[in-house]
């Protein structure tokens, strides 16, 4: 395969694995080590308690990168990474593949495809009411635990308008029977349900079905090279086991939430209660934090907000080198916080929610990226249409000019991304545009 390079990359020096070091300072000594210009917080600074341990922006950034396996790629199976990350947002079918490639050594798409086709991992609505890739075991725990998110949304957005007067329990039971007959699309189910509940908007009826039932998106949806339409089955039927009762509003509900938040901190901490809420979509987490407080270590950010963390979780030195990393759309490394300044500037916050793929340089969001690849249809000798693959171009749009050193690292990692994402292309080209 021919390889074209717009800027010649220099050989990148190998990155050393980060070591966990003490990175806290007292409230009297919060001088930042940052080389990146700090961003202004929109929240009013709070008075710090005596003896408070303060974590600066770079300290929080390095903790995030380490726990997200973005300081150095981890040597672990994909299923273990998915569980460590407490799921991967998967609105776009290919996003989890790029996210895992940026985090794991020697990851190949076939590994995740096998997890989906053997039902060890599934695509289902959980945190924030969005599609996530989770392990089968986590699916059975997280889906009932996050049902309150869907119920809250239904109460204020659907039941008062589009399904006013409908017996919700009967509607959900009728929908469940349809999916237990065979996997189908939610729109197909809505059309059948409309025969009993006529005169209602089919789109809203289908959305209600997805909110009411624990529906798994069946393969080929979510496969690397063959992602079909969204055909669903109930999680219980697809995985041949019942949902966990502790997450369904029972006596064990608080314990299940506590366990989930501890896992969140292991993958995303140190974090505030606002951050926990932003990641999960659950409410009432102040009570959770207070229950867990005796088990946790408490820090503060530079605005004086409390940050909770596991006592022995890694918190690398703020000066630890961070390699270039490409992140896919809606990566939870960006979406898991109310205050995202540890990875993206406040003034660029919309980039993280608008579905842009982002580039991390020195651990912070410095650019967006996209791959352009067209395929030209040709006729084979037998008269059947086949596909001739054309060049693949990675286009990187930085927010500000990159240094020569950073440019070389971006070019090198960009070619690696193209080899992973467009390995069948006739040639590869990496282009860095002028800063916006």
C-alpha positions in Angstrom: 0.0 0.0 0.0 1.4 3.4 -1.0 1.6 5.9 1.8 1.5 9.6 1.3 2.4 12.1 4.0 1.6 15.8 4.0 4.2 16.4 6.7 6.9 14.0 7.3 6.7 12.5 10.8 9.8 12.1 12.9 10.3 8.9 14.8 8.3 9.1 18.0 10.1 8.3 21.2 8.5 5.5 23.2 6.3 6.6 26.0 7.1 5.4 29.5 4.3 4.1 31.6 3.2 6.7 34.1 3.9 6.0 37.8 1.4 6.9 40.5 2.8 9.7 42.6 1.5 12.1 45.2 0.2 15.1 43.4 -1.8 17.0 46.1 -1.0 20.3 47.6 -2.3 22.2 50.6 -4.8 25.0 50.2 -1.9 27.4 50.8 0.2 26.1 48.0 -1.9 25.6 44.8 0.5 27.0 42.3 -0.2 25.3 39.0 2.5 23.3 37.1 0.5 23.7 33.9 2.2 24.5 30.7 -1.2 24.7 29.0 -3.1 27.9 29.5 -5.7 27.3 32.2 -9.4 27.8 31.4 -11.8 29.9 33.5 -14.4 28.1 35.4 -18.0 29.3 35.2 -18.6 28.5 38.8 -17.8 30.9 41.7 -14.8 29.8 43.7 -15.7 28.4 47.2 -13.8 29.0 50.4 -11.4 26.0 51.0 -11.5 24.3 54.4 -8.3 24.3 56.4 -5.9 21.7 55.3 -7.7 20.9 52.1 -5.8 19.0 49.4 -6.2 20.7 46.1 -5.8 19.1 42.7 -5.0 21.4 39.8 -6.2 21.0 36.2 -3.1 19.0 35.1 -3.3 16.7 38.1 -6.9 15.9 37.3 -6.0 15.5 33.6 -3.3 12.9 34.3 -5.5 11.0 36.7 -8.1 10.8 34.0 -5.7 9.7 31.3 -4.1 7.0 33.5 -7.5 5.5 34.5 -8.8 5.7 30.9 -5.7 3.8 29.7 -4.7 6.9 27.6 -1.3 7.5 29.1 -0.2 4.1 27.9 -2.1 1.4 26.1 -3.1 -1.5 28.4 -2.4 -5.1 27.8 -5.8 -6.6 28.6 -8.7 -8.3 26.8 -11.3 -6.0 25.4 -14.1 -7.3 27.7 -12.0 -6.4 30.7 -11.4 -2.9 29.4 -15.2 -2.5 28.7 -16.0 -3.4 32.3 -13.2 -1.2 33.7 -14.6 1.7 31.8 -18.1 0.9 33.0 -19.2 0.8 29.5 -18.4 2.7 26.3 -20.8 5.2 24.7 -21.8 3.7 21.4 -24.2 6.0 19.6 -22.1 5.6 16.5 -21.5 1.9 15.7 -17.7 2.2 15.1 -17.0 4.5 18.0 -16.2 1.7 20.6 -13.6 0.2 18.2 -11.6 3.4 17.9 -12.0 4.0 21.6 -10.6 0.6 22.4 -7.8 0.9 19.8 -6.6 4.1 21.5 -6.6 2.3 24.9 -5.4 -1.3 24.3 -2.3 -2.9 22.9 -2.8 -4.9 19.7 -6.6 -4.4 19.6 -8.3 -5.7 16.5 -12.0 -5.2 15.4 -12.5 -8.9 15.3 -12.1 -9.1 19.1 -15.1 -6.8 19.7 -17.1 -8.4 16.9 -16.7 -11.8 18.6 -17.9 -10.4 21.9 -21.1 -9.0 20.3 -21.9 -12.1 18.2 -21.3 -14.5 21.2 -23.4 -12.2 23.4 -20.6 -11.5 25.9 -21.1 -7.8 25.2 -24.2 -5.9 24.1 -25.4 -2.5 22.9 -28.2 -1.1 25.1 -29.6 2.2 26.6 -28.1 2.8 30.1 -26.3 5.9 31.4 -27.8 9.2 30.5 -30.4 7.3 28.4 -27.9 6.8 25.7 -26.6 3.7 23.8 -23.6 2.1 25.5 -21.5 -1.0 24.9 -21.4 -3.0 28.1 -20.6 -6.5 29.2 -23.5 -9.0 29.5 -23.1 -9.0 33.2 -23.1 -5.2 33.5 -26.1 -5.0 31.2 -28.2 -7.0 33.7 -27.2 -4.8 36.6 -27.1 -1.4 34.9 -30.2 -1.5 32.8 -32.7 -1.8 35.7 -30.6 0.6 37.8 -30.9 3.3 35.1 -34.6 2.7 34.3 -35.4 5.7 36.5 -33.7 7.9 33.9 -36.1 6.7 31.2 -39.1 6.9 33.6 -38.3 10.5 34.4 -37.9 11.4 30.7 -41.2 9.6 29.9 -43.1 11.4 32.6 -42.1 14.8 31.4 -41.8 14.3 27.7 -44.1 11.5 26.5 -46.8 10.5 28.9 -48.3 14.0 29.3 -48.6 14.4 25.5 -48.2 11.6 23.1 -49.3 8.7 25.3 -51.8 10.6 27.5 -54.4 8.3 28.8 -52.5 5.1 27.9 -52.1 2.4 30.6 -48.3 2.3 30.7 -48.1 -1.2 32.2 -50.4 -2.7 29.5 -48.5 -0.8 26.8 -45.1 -2.1 28.0 -46.5 -5.7 28.4 -47.9 -5.7 24.9 -44.6 -4.4 23.5 -42.6 -7.0 25.4 -44.7 -9.8 24.0 -43.9 -8.6 20.5 -40.1 -8.6 21.1 -40.4 -12.1 22.7 -41.9 -13.4 19.5 -38.9 -12.4 17.5 -36.3 -9.5 17.3 -37.7 -6.5 15.5 -37.3 -2.8 15.1 -39.0 -0.5 17.6 -40.9 1.1 14.7 -42.3 -2.3 13.7 -43.4 -2.8 17.2 -45.0 0.7 17.3 -47.0 0.0 14.1 -48.5 -3.2 15.7 -49.2 -1.3 19.0 -50.9 1.4 17.0 -53.6 -1.1 16.1 -54.7 -1.1 19.8 -53.7 2.5 20.6 -54.5 4.3 17.3 -54.2 8.0 16.4 -50.8 8.5 18.0 -47.4 9.5 16.7 -45.6 6.4 15.6 -42.1 7.9 16.3 -43.0 8.8 19.8 -44.6 5.4 20.3 -41.4 3.7 19.2 -39.3 5.9 21.5 -41.5 5.0 24.4 -41.0 1.3 23.7 -37.2 1.8 23.8 -37.6 3.7 27.1 -39.9 1.2 28.7 -38.1 -2.1 27.8 -34.5 -3.3 28.2 -33.8 -3.7 24.5 -30.5 -5.0 23.2 -29.4 -4.0 19.7 -28.8 -7.3 17.9 -25.9 -7.9 15.6 -25.1 -7.1 12.8 -25.7 -3.7 14.4 -22.5 -2.6 15.9 -20.2 -4.8 13.9 -17.1 -3.2 12.3 -17.9 -4.0 8.6 -21.5 -4.9 8.6 -23.6 -2.7 10.9 -27.2 -3.2 9.8 -30.5 -1.5 11.0 -31.4 -1.4 14.6 -33.2 -4.7 15.3 -33.8 -5.4 19.0 -34.6 -8.1 21.5 -35.2 -7.9 25.2 -32.0 -8.3 27.3 -33.5 -11.2 29.2 -34.3 -13.1 26.0 -31.0 -12.3 24.3 -28.8 -13.2 27.3 -31.1 -15.9 28.6 -31.1 -14.6 32.2 -33.2 -12.3 34.4 -32.3 -8.7 35.1 -30.8 -8.0 38.5 -33.5 -7.3 41.1 -31.2 -5.0 43.2 -31.3 -2.4 40.5 -35.1 -2.3 40.1 -36.0 -0.2 43.0 -35.7 -2.9 45.6 -34.0 -2.9 49.0 -30.6 -3.4 47.4 -31.0 -0.4 45.1 -28.8 1.9 47.3 -26.1 -0.7 47.4 -26.2 -1.2 43.7 -25.8 2.6 43.1 -22.9 2.7 45.6 -21.1 -0.1 43.8 -21.7 1.7 40.4 -20.3 5.0 41.7 -17.2 3.3 43.2 -16.5 1.8 39.7 -17.1 5.2 38.2 -14.5 6.7 40.5 -12.0 3.9 39.6 -12.4 4.8 35.9 -13.0 8.6 36.1 -12.1 10.0 39.5 -11.4 12.2 41.3 -14.9 13.6 40.7 -17.6 15.8 42.3 -21.2 14.8 42.9 -22.1 16.9 39.9 -19.7 14.9 37.8 -21.2 11.6 39.0 -24.7 12.9 38.0 -23.5 14.1 34.6 -22.0 10.7 33.8 -24.8 8.5 35.0 -27.9 10.6 34.6 -29.0 9.4 38.0 -30.2 11.9 40.7 -29.9 12.0 44.4 -26.2 11.1 44.3 -25.3 13.5 47.2 -26.7 10.8 49.5 -24.6 8.2 47.8 -21.4 10.3 48.3 -22.2 10.8 51.9 -22.7 7.1 52.4 -19.4 6.4 50.7 -17.5 9.3 52.3 -15.9 7.1 55.1 -14.4 4.9 52.4 -13.1 7.7 50.1 -10.4 10.3 50.0 -11.6 13.9 49.6 -9.8 16.5 47.5 -10.9 19.9 46.1 -10.4 21.4 42.8 -9.1 25.0 42.4 -12.7 26.3 42.5 -13.1 24.8 46.0 -15.5 22.0 44.9 -15.2 18.7 46.7 -13.8 15.8 44.7 -14.2 12.2 45.8 -11.8 9.4 45.0 -10.7 5.9 45.9 -7.8 6.1 48.4 -5.4 4.0 46.4 -6.4 5.1 42.9 -3.6 6.3 40.6 -2.9 10.0 40.5 0.2 10.5 38.3 2.5 13.5 38.6 1.0 16.4 36.6 4.3 16.6 34.6 3.9 13.1 33.3 4.2 13.0 29.5 1.0 12.3 27.7 1.0 10.8 24.2 -1.1 11.9 21.3 -4.5 10.1 21.3 -7.4 10.0 18.9 -10.8 9.7 20.6 -14.1 8.9 18.8 -17.5 10.6 18.9 -19.0 11.1 22.4 -16.2 9.4 24.2 -16.9 9.2 27.9 -13.5 10.6 28.7 -15.1 13.9 27.7 -18.7 13.3 28.7 -18.2 11.9 32.2 -18.0 15.3 33.9 -20.1 18.3 34.6 -16.9 20.3 34.7 -14.9 19.1 31.7 -12.0 21.5 32.0 -9.7 18.7 33.0 -9.7 17.6 29.3 -11.4 20.3 27.2 -11.5 24.1 27.6 -14.9 25.5 28.7 -15.1 27.7 25.6 -14.8 24.5 23.4 -17.3 22.4 25.5 -19.7 22.2 22.7 -17.2 20.1 20.7 -17.7 17.2 23.1 -21.5 17.1 22.8 -21.8 17.9 19.1 -20.4 14.5 18.0 -16.9 15.7 16.9 -14.0 13.2 17.1 -11.2 14.8 19.1 -7.5 14.7 19.2 -5.6 14.9 22.6 -2.2 16.6 22.6 -0.5 16.8 26.0 -3.7 15.3 27.4 -6.0 18.1 26.3 -8.4 18.5 23.4 -6.5 20.4 20.7 -8.2 19.4 17.5 -11.0 17.6 15.7 -10.5 14.9 13.1 -12.3 12.9 10.4 -11.4 10.3 7.9 -12.5 10.8 4.3 -12.6 7.7 2.2 -14.7 7.1 -1.0 -15.4 3.9 -2.8 -15.9 3.8 -6.5 -18.2 1.1 -7.9 -16.9 -0.8 -10.9 -18.1 -3.7 -13.0 -16.2 -7.0 -12.7 -15.8 -9.3 -15.7 -18.8 -11.3 -14.6 -21.0 -8.2 -14.8 -21.4 -8.0 -11.0 -20.6 -4.7 -9.2 -17.6 -4.7 -6.9 -15.9 -2.0 -4.9 -12.5 -0.4 -5.7 -11.1 1.3 -2.6 -9.7 4.7 -3.1 -7.2 6.6 -0.8 -8.1 7.4 2.8 -7.3 10.8 4.1 -7.2 11.7 7.8 -8.0 15.4 8.2 -7.0 17.1 11.4 -8.3 20.6 12.3 -6.4 22.1 15.2 -7.8 24.9 17.4 -4.4 26.5 17.5 -1.0 25.9 15.8 0.8 22.8 16.9 4.5 22.8 17.7 6.9 20.9 15.4 7.3 18.2 18.1 3.6 17.8 18.5 3.0 17.8 14.7 5.5 14.9 14.3 3.7 12.9 17.0 0.3 13.7 15.6 1.4 12.6 12.1 2.9 9.3 13.4 -0.2 8.4 15.4 -2.4 9.6 12.6 -0.9 7.0 10.2 -1.4 4.3 12.9 -5.1 5.3 13.1 -5.4 5.0 9.3 -3.8 1.6 9.3 -6.4 0.5 11.9 -9.5 2.3 10.5 -8.8 2.1 6.8 -6.4 -0.7 6.3 -7.8 -1.7 2.9 -7.3 1.8 1.4 -5.1 2.2 -1.6 -3.0 4.8 0.2 -3.0 6.8 3.4 -2.7 10.6 3.7 -2.6 12.7 6.9 -3.4 16.4 6.5 -3.3 19.0 9.3 -5.2 22.1 8.3 -4.4 25.7 9.4 -5.5 26.4 12.9 -9.1 27.6 13.2 
